Amino acid sequence: MIPPALDYALRVTRELGLSGESSCVDRDKPLRVYIAVEGRLAGHPDHEVALLWTECHGWAIAVEKPGTAELEVVEHLGGAVEPPPRTVARWVRRVLARHSPDLARNSTNNVPAPHSGQVA
């Protein structure tokens, strides 16, 4: 039988559309979960992104420093420690969209992208 906290982490993983292949669980107290997430953050374009959960603090998005296993938390999901999986997935998608390296690159000083000279 799967412990309730692990079942919860699996449901969040599925809600994000991930296989859970790049995740791990530390069963020591406090229980901790690591889930690798597809995407990059503008302030850390060369860092892998991960979703972290602890039974004490809930969810956070972190980046892995290149060449190390060190994690830097970028943002916490406030509120309940175990919000519904759909809530977690929406939050992750919003954070990734808001911190997208492409969005940051294209919105610098609100300068329009250069025109190709062709008219559609």
Phi and psi in degrees as GROMACS dihedral restraints (atoms count N, CA, C in turn):
[ dihedral_restraints ]
;  ai    aj    ak    al  type     phi  dphi    fc
    3     4     5     6     1   -83.4    20    10
    4     5     6     7     1   129.8    20    10
    6     7     8     9     1   -58.8    20    10
    7     8     9    10     1   147.6    20    10
    9    10    11    12     1   -54.2    20    10
   10    11    12    13     1   -39.7    20    10
   12    13    14    15     1   -66.1    20    10
   13    14    15    16     1   -37.6    20    10
   15    16    17    18     1   -70.4    20    10
   16    17    18    19     1   -39.3    20    10
   18    19    20    21     1   -60.0    20    10
   19    20    21    22     1   -42.4    20    10
   21    22    23    24     1   -60.1    20    10
   22    23    24    25     1   -47.2    20    10
   24    25    26    27     1   -61.4    20    10
   25    26    27    28     1   -38.5    20    10
   27    28    29    30     1   -64.5    20    10
   28    29    30    31     1   -39.5    20    10
   30    31    32    33     1   -65.7    20    10
   31    32    33    34     1   -37.5    20    10
   33    34    35    36     1   -65.3    20    10
   34    35    36    37     1   -44.1    20    10
   36    37    38    39     1   -57.3    20    10
   37    38    39    40     1   -46.5    20    10
   39    40    41    42     1   -64.6    20    10
   40    41    42    43     1   -40.1    20    10
   42    43    44    45     1   -62.6    20    10
   43    44    45    46     1   -30.1    20    10
   45    46    47    48     1   -81.6    20    10
   46    47    48    49     1    -5.8    20    10
   48    49    50    51     1    76.8    20    10
   49    50    51    52     1    22.7    20    10
   51    52    53    54     1  -101.5    20    10
   52    53    54    55     1   155.9    20    10
   54    55    56    57     1   -82.6    20    10
   55    56    57    58     1   -22.2    20    10
   57    58    59    60     1    85.4    20    10
   58    59    60    61     1     2.2    20    10
   60    61    62    63     1   -60.7    20    10
   61    62    63    64     1   -37.1    20    10
   63    64    65    66     1  -103.5    20    10
   64    65    66    67     1    56.7    20    10
   66    67    68    69     1  -135.9    20    10
   67    68    69    70     1   162.3    20    10
   69    70    71    72     1  -150.3    20    10
   70    71    72    73     1   158.9    20    10
   72    73    74    75     1  -126.7    20    10
   73    74    75    76     1   130.5    20    10
   75    76    77    78     1  -103.3    20    10
   76    77    78    79     1   109.6    20    10
   78    79    80    81     1   -81.8    20    10
   79    80    81    82     1    -3.2    20    10
   81    82    83    84     1   -65.0    20    10
   82    83    84    85     1   158.8    20    10
   84    85    86    87     1   -84.5    20    10
   85    86    87    88     1   132.3    20    10
   87    88    89    90     1   -75.3    20    10
   88    89    90    91     1   145.2    20    10
   90    91    92    93     1   -58.9    20    10
   91    92    93    94     1   134.9    20    10
   93    94    95    96     1  -132.8    20    10
   94    95    96    97     1   146.0    20    10
   96    97    98    99     1  -128.2    20    10
   97    98    99   100     1   139.6    20    10
   99   100   101   102     1  -123.1    20    10
  100   101   102   103     1   127.5    20    10
  102   103   104   105     1  -129.9    20    10
  103   104   105   106     1   118.0    20    10
  105   106   107   108     1   -68.5    20    10
  106   107   108   109     1   139.0    20    10
  108   109   110   111     1  -122.6    20    10
  109   110   111   112     1   138.7    20    10
  111   112   113   114     1   -71.9    20    10
  112   113   114   115     1   135.7    20    10
  114   115   116   117     1   129.6    20    10
  115   116   117   118     1   172.1    20    10
  117   118   119   120     1  -135.5    20    10
  118   119   120   121     1   159.1    20    10
  120   121   122   123     1  -113.8    20    10
  121   122   123   124     1   140.5    20    10
  123   124   125   126     1   -54.0    20    10
  124   125   126   127     1   -43.7    20    10
  126   127   128   129     1   -73.6    20    10
  127   128   129   130     1    -9.5    20    10
  129   130   131   132     1  -143.3    20    10
  130   131   132   133     1    58.6    20    10
  132   133   134   135     1   -64.9    20    10
  133   134   135   136     1   -20.0    20    10
  135   136   137   138     1  -102.3    20    10
  136   137   138   139     1    14.2    20    10
  138   139   140   141     1  -107.7    20    10
  139   140   141   142     1   141.7    20    10
  141   142   143   144     1   -72.0    20    10
  142   143   144   145     1   149.2    20    10
  144   145   146   147     1  -107.0    20    10
  145   146   147   148     1   140.5    20    10
  147   148   149   150     1  -137.4    20    10
  148   149   150   151     1   151.5    20    10
  150   151   152   153     1  -105.5    20    10
  151   152   153   154     1   127.2    20    10
  153   154   155   156     1  -116.6    20    10
  154   155   156   157     1   146.2    20    10
  156   157   158   159     1  -140.2    20    10
  157   158   159   160     1   137.2    20    10
  159   160   161   162     1  -128.7    20    10
  160   161   162   163     1   150.8    20    10
  162   163   164   165     1   -69.5    20    10
  163   164   165   166     1   -10.8    20    10
  165   166   167   168     1   -95.2    20    10
  166   167   168   169     1   -37.3    20    10
  168   169   170   171     1  -115.4    20    10
  169   170   171   172     1    -9.1    20    10
  171   172   173   174     1    81.2    20    10
  172   173   174   175     1  -145.5    20    10
  174   175   176   177     1   -96.5    20    10
  175   176   177   178     1   146.3    20    10
  177   178   179   180     1  -148.0    20    10
  178   179   180   181     1   152.1    20    10
  180   181   182   183     1  -104.3    20    10
  181   182   183   184     1   133.8    20    10
  183   184   185   186     1  -134.0    20    10
  184   185   186   187     1   163.9    20    10
  186   187   188   189     1  -119.5    20    10
  187   188   189   190     1   147.8    20    10
  189   190   191   192     1   -95.5    20    10
  190   191   192   193     1   128.5    20    10
  192   193   194   195     1   -70.4    20    10
  193   194   195   196     1   130.8    20    10
  195   196   197   198     1   -54.6    20    10
  196   197   198   199     1   136.9    20    10
  198   199   200   201     1    77.6    20    10
  199   200   201   202     1     3.2    20    10
  201   202   203   204     1  -135.1    20    10
  202   203   204   205     1   172.5    20    10
  204   205   206   207     1  -102.6    20    10
  205   206   207   208     1     9.6    20    10
  207   208   209   210     1   -73.6    20    10
  208   209   210   211     1   133.2    20    10
  210   211   212   213     1  -109.8    20    10
  211   212   213   214     1   138.4    20    10
  213   214   215   216     1  -118.1    20    10
  214   215   216   217     1   117.1    20    10
  216   217   218   219     1   -71.1    20    10
  217   218   219   220     1   130.8    20    10
  219   220   221   222     1  -101.7    20    10
  220   221   222   223     1   -37.6    20    10
  222   223   224   225     1  -157.1    20    10
  223   224   225   226     1   143.1    20    10
  225   226   227   228     1  -106.5    20    10
  226   227   228   229     1   146.8    20    10
  228   229   230   231     1   -90.8    20    10
  229   230   231   232     1   113.0    20    10
  231   232   233   234     1   -72.5    20    10
  232   233   234   235     1   177.1    20    10
  234   235   236   237     1    91.6    20    10
  235   236   237   238     1  -144.1    20    10
  237   238   239   240     1   -63.4    20    10
  238   239   240   241     1   150.1    20    10
  240   241   242   243     1   -70.2    20    10
  241   242   243   244     1   -32.3    20    10
  243   244   245   246     1  -125.8    20    10
  244   245   246   247     1    70.0    20    10
  246   247   248   249     1   -69.3    20    10
  247   248   249   250     1   164.6    20    10
  249   250   251   252     1   -56.1    20    10
  250   251   252   253     1   142.9    20    10
  252   253   254   255     1   -51.5    20    10
  253   254   255   256     1   -38.2    20    10
  255   256   257   258     1   -62.2    20    10
  256   257   258   259     1   -38.3    20    10
  258   259   260   261     1   -62.9    20    10
  259   260   261   262     1   -43.6    20    10
  261   262   263   264     1   -63.3    20    10
  262   263   264   265     1   -46.3    20    10
  264   265   266   267     1   -61.7    20    10
  265   266   267   268     1   -42.8    20    10
  267   268   269   270     1   -62.3    20    10
  268   269   270   271     1   -42.7    20    10
  270   271   272   273     1   -61.8    20    10
  271   272   273   274     1   -46.0    20    10
  273   274   275   276     1   -59.6    20    10
  274   275   276   277     1   -46.2    20    10
  276   277   278   279     1   -62.7    20    10
  277   278   279   280     1   -39.9    20    10
  279   280   281   282     1   -64.0    20    10
  280   281   282   283     1   -44.6    20    10
  282   283   284   285     1   -62.8    20    10
  283   284   285   286     1   -46.1    20    10
  285   286   287   288     1   -62.4    20    10
  286   287   288   289     1   -41.0    20    10
  288   289   290   291     1   -66.5    20    10
  289   290   291   292     1   -42.0    20    10
  291   292   293   294     1   -68.4    20    10
  292   293   294   295     1   -32.0    20    10
  294   295   296   297     1  -105.0    20    10
  295   296   297   298     1    18.5    20    10
  297   298   299   300     1   -61.5    20    10
  298   299   300   301     1   128.8    20    10
  300   301   302   303     1   -59.4    20    10
  301   302   303   304     1   -35.7    20    10
  303   304   305   306     1   -65.5    20    10
  304   305   306   307     1   -42.3    20    10
  306   307   308   309     1   -63.4    20    10
  307   308   309   310     1   -43.4    20    10
  309   310   311   312     1   -64.4    20    10
  310   311   312   313     1   -40.8    20    10
  312   313   314   315     1   -66.5    20    10
  313   314   315   316     1   -39.4    20    10
  315   316   317   318     1   -81.3    20    10
  316   317   318   319     1   -15.5    20    10
  318   319   320   321     1  -106.1    20    10
  319   320   321   322     1    10.7    20    10
  321   322   323   324     1   -58.4    20    10
  322   323   324   325     1   117.8    20    10
  324   325   326   327     1    55.3    20    10
  325   326   327   328     1    20.9    20    10
  327   328   329   330     1    53.2    20    10
  328   329   330   331     1    31.9    20    10
  330   331   332   333     1   -82.7    20    10
  331   332   333   334     1   128.6    20    10
  333   334   335   336     1   -63.4    20    10
  334   335   336   337     1   149.9    20    10
  336   337   338   339     1   -65.2    20    10
  337   338   339   340     1   147.2    20    10
  339   340   341   342     1   -60.4    20    10
  340   341   342   343     1   144.2    20    10
  342   343   344   345     1   -87.9    20    10
  343   344   345   346     1   141.5    20    10
  345   346   347   348     1   -76.6    20    10
  346   347   348   349     1   -12.1    20    10
  348   349   350   351     1    90.1    20    10
  349   350   351   352     1    -8.5    20    10
  351   352   353   354     1   -97.2    20    10
  352   353   354   355     1   145.5    20    10
  354   355   356   357     1  -107.2    20    10
  355   356   357   358     1   133.7    20    10
